[in-house]
């Protein structure tokens, strides 16, 4: 994989099998990777509600996806995407 964007797409595909299709489309698919800093992935959600749901219900699957794809632990940190980001 050549970029963090490709890594994150693979992580999302890993999550696809762990959640029902409607949840994937509503919560996981719209997520955007802002950056990876040291061992933390900064991930944008579209709004506060989606951010909270992803943190509570899907952060474990996302973390496991990073571990599977990269071979080491990346901690997901979720933020709400600002209009100008």
C-alpha positions as CSV (number, residue, x, y, z in Angstrom):
1,X,0.0,0.0,0.0
2,X,1.3,3.4,-1.0
3,X,-0.6,5.8,1.1
4,X,-2.4,6.3,4.4
5,X,-5.6,6.7,2.4
6,X,-5.1,3.2,0.9
7,X,-4.4,1.8,4.4
8,X,-7.6,3.4,5.7
9,X,-9.7,2.1,2.9
10,X,-8.4,-1.4,3.7
11,X,-9.3,-0.8,7.4
12,X,-12.8,0.2,6.4
13,X,-13.1,-3.0,4.3
14,X,-12.0,-5.0,7.3
15,X,-14.8,-3.3,9.3
16,X,-17.3,-4.1,6.6
17,X,-17.5,-7.8,7.7
18,X,-17.8,-6.9,11.4
19,X,-20.9,-4.7,11.1
20,X,-24.3,-4.8,9.4
21,X,-24.4,-3.1,6.0
22,X,-26.6,-0.2,7.1
23,X,-24.3,0.6,10.0
24,X,-21.3,0.4,7.6
25,X,-22.8,2.8,5.1
26,X,-24.1,5.2,7.7
27,X,-21.1,5.3,10.1
28,X,-17.9,3.7,8.7
29,X,-18.0,4.5,5.0
30,X,-18.2,8.3,5.4
31,X,-15.2,8.4,7.8
32,X,-12.1,10.2,6.5
33,X,-8.5,9.8,7.6
34,X,-7.0,13.2,8.4
35,X,-3.5,11.9,9.3
36,X,-1.5,9.4,11.4
37,X,0.7,11.0,14.0
38,X,3.0,8.6,15.8
39,X,0.6,5.8,16.9
40,X,-2.7,7.8,16.6
41,X,-5.0,8.0,13.6
42,X,-7.0,11.2,13.4
43,X,-10.3,10.3,11.8
44,X,-13.0,12.7,10.7
45,X,-16.7,12.0,11.2
46,X,-19.4,14.2,9.5
47,X,-21.0,15.3,12.7
48,X,-21.0,15.0,16.5
49,X,-23.6,12.3,16.6
50,X,-21.8,10.1,14.1
51,X,-18.5,10.7,15.9
52,X,-20.1,9.6,19.2
53,X,-21.6,6.4,17.7
54,X,-18.4,5.5,16.0
55,X,-16.4,6.0,19.2
56,X,-18.8,3.9,21.3
57,X,-19.6,1.1,18.8
58,X,-16.9,0.8,16.2
59,X,-13.6,2.1,17.5
60,X,-12.5,-1.4,18.5
61,X,-13.1,-2.8,15.0
62,X,-11.2,0.1,13.5
63,X,-8.3,-0.4,15.8
64,X,-8.2,-4.1,15.0
65,X,-8.3,-3.2,11.3
66,X,-5.2,-1.0,11.6
67,X,-3.5,-3.8,13.6
68,X,-4.3,-6.4,10.9
69,X,-3.3,-4.1,8.0
70,X,-0.2,-2.5,9.5
71,X,0.9,-5.1,12.0
72,X,1.1,-2.7,14.9
73,X,-1.3,-0.7,17.1
74,X,-2.8,2.5,15.9
75,X,-5.2,4.3,18.3
76,X,-8.1,5.9,16.5
77,X,-9.1,9.4,17.6
78,X,-12.3,10.8,16.2
79,X,-13.0,14.4,15.4
80,X,-15.9,16.2,13.7
81,X,-14.9,17.5,10.3
82,X,-15.1,21.2,10.0
83,X,-16.5,22.8,6.9
84,X,-13.1,24.1,5.7
85,X,-11.2,20.9,6.4
